[in-house]
Amino acid sequence: MLLSIRFITTVNFTALAVTKVENTNIFSTIDGIFQKLVTILEKIIFFDIAGFPLIVLWLILGAILLTFRMGFINIRGFKHAIDIVRGKYDSPENEGEVTHFQALATAISGTVGIGNVAGVAIAIQLGGPGAVFWMTIGGLFGMTSKFTECTLGLKYRRINSDGSIAGGPMYYLSKGLANMGLRAMGQGMATLFAFFCGLSTLVGASIFQTNQSYIAVSNVIPGLSSWVYGVIVAILVAIVILGGMKRIGIVAGSLVPTMAVIYIVACLWILGINFTEILPAFGKIFTEAFSPSAVVAGGFVTTFSIGLRRSAYSNEAGLGTASIPHASAKTNEPIREGIVALLEPFIDTVIICNMTALVIVITGVYQDYREGIDGVKMTADAFASVFSWFPYLLAFAVFLFAFSTMIGTAYQGIISWNYLFGIQTAIIPKIIYILGVIIGANVSVGAALDFTDMMLLAMAFPNLIGCYLMSGEVASDLRNYMLRLQSGTI
């Protein structure tokens, strides 16, 4: 039987977009500047074509085209990906800084964040349960986008004089397109990507993740000082990112499985109690994917668009960010690392996001949230419908999600900065990020967050152009790799 909703917890998570902390005049001024930029950029990045935002069409069409070009590697390479992550093909002698698993964990740490808790709730709230179906479809096709970009990331990585690794879209766009006689185009797109990535990660991610995790933690620890919280988290982040990719990989390799298990067990607990409602919930998600309920403004177009957009925010497939940590893997086989990377959207979107969605749909809490966008609170109320202390567990999970995202995105921002300004200035982005963590717990994010989110999505334009142009090269390398794998030579 479906348990009735009991709002017996005093936890009060606020909306995803802003904190309750008052803005000072200077932050209000900055927010106003960002608002003007957002107004301009929104018309470009979210330009509609027949009701569908251009960026959504760009990401999903790119993922579908790459999936066909690579012969559905997202399906046929799945088992091999599991074998690689288990360490079957690890070779300590190969160049690189981290194992396949640590590279995977670091990339996941940059995507499995508050979006998996609040983003799913927002998708259901705005697009109905059917949006979850399109989130899942986006995740499944996005597996091939991740494969392509991470293969290129490792293939064109650079080994610095100190032995550290630098890789990602800025390197395969500049080097790969130069090999095709498109040097100027490649250099321009690489610089553009690094600029977008640096703004989104160094400015946006640090502030937003601290901001939202403080909301969650302060509501279960009344009276917690925002400054104290910000400083403590900043120290923890500094300890990790100042140790470089090796330390980030070690921490992510321990943290990601821990937080995933905690959250998944909590979800399974609720689903186990309401197991008779699981199939009806799946049925509702599937039915409303094509025939949304009347409360969804815009009908199918809204459900489809919201689902795919939240999928992009959730797993970042097609944005190129995952190729940055994957470039540091200890392997001389780019295709092998690409196959590892295709697991990310599956874990992030197909598993974790769907479990969150089932909890929300089964408990029915989304029906009580027709006004406003309060993603974290909706998920908290879904957990509270079973046990009053579950929101405390959720607060802990939110903190882990936020912290893991911080260390993952910090590395992406550092590599982007180094590409633009040189490795000699590498300490500067680390300081910027750490300061952003402290600031994030004490300000209202406002339009600055909207701006950095747009920078995140804008990365898809230069990245996917490069992936399209070099897809033939990747497909050829994939055929060669699979032939060697089948013959037993690797």
C-alpha positions in Angstrom: 0.0 0.0 0.0 1.1 3.5 -0.7 2.0 5.3 2.5 0.2 8.6 3.1 2.3 11.7 3.2 3.1 12.9 6.7 4.7 16.3 6.9 6.1 15.5 10.4 9.6 16.9 9.8 10.6 20.4 10.7 13.2 20.4 8.0 12.5 23.3 5.5 14.7 23.1 2.4 14.4 26.3 0.3 14.2 26.6 -3.4 17.0 25.5 -5.6 17.8 28.9 -7.1 18.5 31.2 -4.2 19.4 31.3 -0.5 17.8 33.3 2.3 21.0 35.2 2.9 20.5 39.0 2.2 22.4 40.5 -0.6 24.7 43.4 0.1 24.6 46.4 -2.3 27.7 45.2 -4.2 26.2 41.8 -4.8 22.9 43.3 -5.9 24.8 45.4 -8.4 26.7 42.4 -9.7 23.5 40.4 -9.9 22.0 43.2 -12.0 24.9 43.1 -14.4 24.5 39.3 -14.8 20.8 39.7 -15.3 21.4 41.9 -18.3 23.8 39.3 -19.7 21.4 36.5 -19.0 18.6 38.4 -20.9 20.9 38.6 -24.0 22.3 35.1 -23.8 18.9 33.5 -23.2 17.7 34.6 -26.6 20.7 32.9 -28.2 21.2 29.7 -26.2 17.5 28.9 -25.7 16.4 30.1 -29.1 13.3 28.0 -30.0 12.8 25.9 -33.1 9.2 24.8 -33.4 8.9 25.2 -29.6 12.1 23.2 -28.8 15.2 25.1 -27.4 18.1 25.0 -29.9 20.5 23.7 -27.2 18.2 20.7 -26.4 17.9 19.8 -30.1 21.7 20.2 -30.6 22.5 17.9 -27.7 20.0 15.1 -28.4 20.5 15.1 -32.2 24.2 15.0 -31.7 23.9 12.1 -29.3 21.6 10.2 -31.7 23.9 10.8 -34.8 27.0 9.7 -32.8 25.2 6.6 -31.5 24.4 5.4 -35.1 27.9 6.4 -36.3 29.5 4.3 -33.5 27.3 1.3 -34.1 25.4 1.6 -30.8 28.6 1.3 -28.7 26.5 2.4 -25.7 24.9 -1.1 -25.8 27.5 -3.4 -27.2 30.3 -1.9 -25.2 28.6 -2.0 -21.8 29.9 -5.4 -20.6 33.4 -4.5 -21.7 33.2 -1.2 -19.8 32.4 -3.1 -16.6 35.4 -5.4 -17.1 37.7 -2.3 -17.6 36.4 -0.6 -14.5 36.9 -3.8 -12.5 40.6 -3.5 -13.3 40.9 -6.3 -15.8 42.9 -4.2 -18.2 44.8 -1.9 -15.8 48.5 -1.5 -16.5 50.5 0.5 -14.0 53.3 1.0 -16.6 51.1 3.1 -18.9 51.3 6.9 -18.9 48.7 8.7 -16.8 47.9 9.7 -13.2 44.9 7.7 -12.2 43.3 4.3 -12.8 40.2 3.8 -15.0 38.0 3.6 -11.9 39.4 6.8 -10.4 39.0 8.6 -13.7 35.4 7.4 -13.9 34.8 8.4 -10.2 36.2 11.8 -10.7 34.1 12.4 -13.8 31.0 11.2 -12.0 31.8 13.4 -9.0 31.5 16.4 -11.3 28.1 15.4 -12.5 26.4 13.5 -9.6 25.4 16.4 -7.5 22.4 18.3 -6.3 20.9 18.1 -9.8 20.3 14.4 -9.1 18.3 15.3 -6.0 16.6 18.6 -6.9 16.9 18.5 -10.7 14.7 15.4 -11.1 12.1 17.0 -8.8 12.1 20.2 -10.9 11.7 18.1 -14.1 8.7 16.4 -12.7 7.2 19.6 -11.3 7.5 21.5 -14.7 7.1 18.6 -17.1 5.2 16.0 -15.2 6.3 12.4 -14.5 6.7 11.9 -18.3 9.7 14.1 -18.3 11.6 11.4 -16.5 11.2 9.1 -19.5 12.8 11.7 -21.8 15.6 12.2 -19.2 16.3 8.5 -19.4 16.3 8.5 -23.2 18.7 11.5 -23.2 20.9 9.6 -20.8 21.0 6.4 -22.9 21.9 8.2 -26.1 24.2 10.5 -24.2 26.4 7.5 -23.3 27.7 7.6 -26.9 28.4 11.4 -26.6 30.5 10.6 -23.5 32.3 7.8 -25.3 33.2 10.0 -28.3 34.5 13.0 -26.3 36.4 11.0 -23.7 38.1 8.9 -26.4 39.3 12.1 -28.1 40.2 13.6 -24.7 42.7 10.8 -24.0 43.9 10.5 -27.6 45.0 14.2 -27.8 46.1 14.7 -24.1 49.3 16.5 -23.3 51.9 15.3 -20.8 53.4 18.3 -19.0 57.1 18.6 -18.0 56.2 17.8 -14.3 54.4 14.5 -15.4 50.9 15.9 -14.9 48.3 15.4 -17.6 46.3 18.0 -19.4 43.4 17.0 -21.7 39.9 17.8 -22.8 38.0 19.5 -25.6 40.5 22.4 -25.8 43.2 20.0 -26.7 41.4 17.7 -29.1 39.7 20.7 -30.8 43.0 22.4 -31.4 45.1 19.4 -32.2 42.5 17.2 -33.9 41.1 19.8 -36.2 44.6 21.0 -37.0 45.3 17.5 -38.3 42.3 18.0 -40.6 43.6 21.2 -42.0 41.3 23.3 -39.8 43.9 24.8 -37.4 42.4 28.3 -37.1 38.9 26.9 -36.5 40.1 24.4 -34.0 42.1 27.0 -32.1 39.2 29.4 -32.0 36.7 26.7 -30.7 39.3 25.4 -28.2 39.7 28.9 -26.7 36.0 29.4 -26.7 35.4 26.1 -24.8 38.1 26.9 -22.2 36.5 30.3 -21.6 33.0 28.8 -21.2 34.3 26.0 -19.0 36.4 28.3 -16.8 33.5 30.6 -16.1 31.0 27.8 -15.4 33.3 25.9 -13.0 35.5 28.4 -11.3 32.7 31.0 -10.8 29.5 29.1 -10.8 30.1 25.6 -9.5 31.9 26.6 -6.3 29.3 29.2 -5.3 26.2 27.2 -6.2 27.2 23.9 -4.6 28.3 25.5 -1.4 25.1 27.6 -1.4 22.7 24.7 -1.8 24.6 22.4 0.6 24.5 25.1 3.3 20.7 25.3 2.9 20.4 21.6 3.4 22.8 21.3 6.3 21.7 24.5 8.2 18.2 23.3 8.2 19.1 20.2 10.2 21.7 22.0 12.3 19.9 25.2 13.3 22.1 28.2 14.0 25.0 27.0 11.8 26.9 30.1 10.8 27.2 30.5 7.0 30.8 31.8 7.4 31.9 28.9 9.5 30.3 26.5 7.1 31.9 28.2 4.1 35.4 28.2 5.7 35.2 24.5 6.8 34.1 23.4 3.3 36.7 25.6 1.7 39.5 24.0 3.8 38.2 20.5 2.9 38.1 21.4 -0.8 41.6 23.0 -0.6 43.1 19.9 1.0 41.9 17.9 -2.0 42.5 20.1 -5.0 45.9 21.4 -3.9 47.0 17.8 -4.1 46.4 17.6 -7.9 44.6 15.0 -10.0 46.1 12.1 -8.1 44.6 13.2 -4.8 41.3 14.2 -6.5 41.1 10.7 -8.0 41.8 9.0 -4.7 39.2 11.0 -2.8 36.6 10.7 -5.6 37.3 7.0 -5.8 36.3 6.6 -2.2 33.6 9.3 -2.0 31.5 8.5 -5.1 30.8 4.9 -4.2 30.0 5.9 -0.6 27.5 8.6 -1.5 25.9 6.6 -4.2 25.4 3.6 -1.9 23.9 5.8 0.9 21.5 7.5 -1.5 20.5 4.4 -3.4 19.9 2.4 -0.2 17.7 5.2 1.1 15.7 5.2 -2.2 15.5 1.4 -2.1 14.2 1.5 1.4 11.3 3.7 0.3 10.7 1.7 -2.8 10.8 -1.6 -0.8 8.1 -0.3 1.5 6.0 0.7 -1.5 7.0 -2.1 -3.9 3.4 -2.6 -5.1 3.5 0.9 -6.5 6.7 0.6 -8.6 5.1 -0.8 -11.7 2.2 1.7 -11.7 4.8 4.5 -11.2 6.7 3.3 -14.3 3.4 3.1 -16.2 2.6 6.7 -15.2 6.0 7.9 -16.3 5.7 6.1 -19.7 2.1 7.2 -20.3 2.7 10.8 -19.5 5.8 10.9 -21.6 3.5 11.0 -24.7 0.3 12.3 -23.1 1.1 14.7 -20.2 -1.6 15.6 -17.8 -3.5 18.8 -18.2 -1.5 20.6 -15.5 1.6 20.6 -17.6 1.6 23.9 -19.5 2.7 23.3 -23.1 1.8 19.6 -23.2 4.2 17.2 -24.9 6.6 19.9 -26.1 7.2 21.0 -22.5 7.5 17.4 -21.2 10.0 16.5 -23.9 12.0 19.6 -23.7 12.2 19.7 -19.9 13.2 16.0 -19.7 16.1 16.4 -22.2 17.3 19.7 -20.7 17.4 18.2 -17.2 19.2 15.2 -18.6 21.9 17.5 -20.0 22.3 19.2 -16.7 22.4 15.8 -14.9 25.1 14.0 -16.9 26.7 16.7 -19.1 26.9 14.3 -22.0 28.0 16.3 -25.1 29.4 19.2 -23.1 32.9 17.8 -23.1 33.7 18.3 -19.4 34.1 14.5 -18.6 36.9 14.2 -21.1 39.1 16.4 -18.8 39.5 13.9 -15.9 39.4 10.9 -18.3 42.4 12.2 -20.1 44.5 11.4 -16.9 43.7 7.7 -17.0 46.6 5.2 -17.0 46.1 3.7 -20.5 47.5 4.0 -24.0 44.1 3.0 -25.5 41.9 6.0 -26.0 38.9 3.8 -27.1 39.2 1.8 -23.8 38.8 5.0 -21.8 35.9 6.1 -24.0 34.1 2.9 -23.3 34.6 3.4 -19.5 33.1 6.9 -19.8 29.9 5.7 -21.4 29.0 4.3 -18.0 28.6 7.8 -16.5 25.2 8.8 -18.0 23.9 5.3 -17.2 24.9 5.6 -13.5 24.0 9.3 -13.2 20.8 9.5 -15.1 19.4 6.0 -15.8 20.0 4.7 -12.2 20.2 7.6 -9.7 17.8 10.0 -11.3 15.3 7.3 -12.0 15.4 6.2 -8.4 14.8 9.7 -7.2 11.9 10.0 -9.7 10.3 6.8 -8.5 10.4 7.9 -4.9 8.8 11.3 -5.9 6.1 9.7 -8.1 5.3 6.9 -5.7 4.9 9.1 -2.7 2.9 11.6 -4.8 4.6 14.7 -3.3 4.9 16.4 -6.7 1.2 16.9 -6.8 1.5 19.3 -3.9 4.0 21.6 -5.6 2.2 23.4 -8.4 3.5 26.8 -7.4 7.2 27.7 -7.3 10.2 25.6 -8.0 11.3 23.9 -4.8 13.3 20.8 -5.9 15.2 19.9 -2.8 12.2 20.4 -0.5 10.1 18.2 -2.7 12.6 15.4 -2.5 13.0 15.9 1.2 9.2 15.6 1.7 9.2 12.4 -0.4 11.8 11.0 2.0 9.9 12.3 5.1 6.8 10.5 4.0 8.3 7.2 5.2 10.4 8.3 8.3 10.7 11.7 9.9 14.5 11.4 10.2 15.1 10.6 6.5 15.6 14.3 5.6 18.6 14.2 7.9 20.0 11.4 5.8 19.2 13.4 2.7 21.0 16.4 4.0 24.1 14.3 4.5 23.7 12.9 1.0 23.3 16.4 -0.4 26.5 17.5 1.3 28.4 14.6 -0.2 27.0 15.2 -3.6 27.9 18.9 -3.4 31.4 18.2 -2.1 32.2 15.6 -4.8 30.9 18.0 -7.4 33.2 20.7 -6.1 36.4 18.7 -6.4 35.4 17.4 -9.8 34.5 20.8 -11.3 37.5 22.4 -9.6 39.8 20.2 -11.7 37.9 21.0 -14.9 38.2 24.7 -14.2 42.0 24.5 -13.4 42.7 22.7 -16.6 40.7 25.3 -18.6 42.6 28.1 -16.9 45.9 26.5 -17.5 45.1 26.2 -21.2 44.3 29.8 -21.5 47.0 31.3 -19.2 49.6 28.6 -18.8 50.4 26.0 -16.1 52.7 28.5 -14.4 49.6 30.3 -13.1 47.9 27.2 -11.9 47.7 28.4 -8.3 45.4 31.3 -9.3 42.3 29.2 -10.3 42.7 27.1 -7.1 42.5 30.3 -5.0 39.6 31.6 -7.0 37.7 28.4 -6.5 38.4 28.2 -2.8 37.2 31.8 -2.3 34.1 31.0 -4.3 33.3 28.2 -1.8 33.4 30.7 1.1 31.4 33.3 -0.8 28.8 30.7 -1.9 27.6 30.1 1.6 27.0 33.8 2.3 25.3 35.3 -0.8 22.3 35.0 -3.0 23.3 33.3 -6.2 20.6 35.0 -8.4 21.3 35.8 -12.0 25.0 35.0 -11.7 23.9 31.3 -11.4 21.7 31.6 -14.6 24.7 33.1 -16.4 27.1 30.3 -15.4 24.5 27.7 -16.3 24.3 29.1 -19.7 28.1 29.0 -20.0 27.8 25.3 -19.1 25.4 24.6 -21.9 27.3 26.8 -24.3 30.2 24.4 -24.1 28.1 22.0 -26.2 28.4 24.1 -29.3 32.2 24.0 -29.9 32.5 20.5 -28.4 29.9 18.8 -30.5 31.1 20.5 -33.7 34.5 18.9 -33.0 33.0 15.5 -32.1 31.0 15.5 -35.4 34.0 16.5 -37.5 36.2 13.8 -35.8 33.6 11.1 -35.5 34.9 9.3 -38.5 38.3 9.1 -36.9 36.8 7.8 -33.6 34.7 5.2 -35.5 37.8 3.9 -37.3 39.7 3.7 -34.1 36.8 1.8 -32.5 36.6 -0.8 -35.3 40.4 -1.4 -35.0 40.1 -1.7 -31.2 37.2 -4.2 -31.3 39.0 -6.3 -33.9 42.0 -6.5 -31.6 39.8 -7.3 -28.6 38.0 -10.1 -30.4 41.3 -11.6 -31.7 42.7 -11.6 -28.1 45.7 -9.4 -28.9 44.7 -6.9 -26.2 
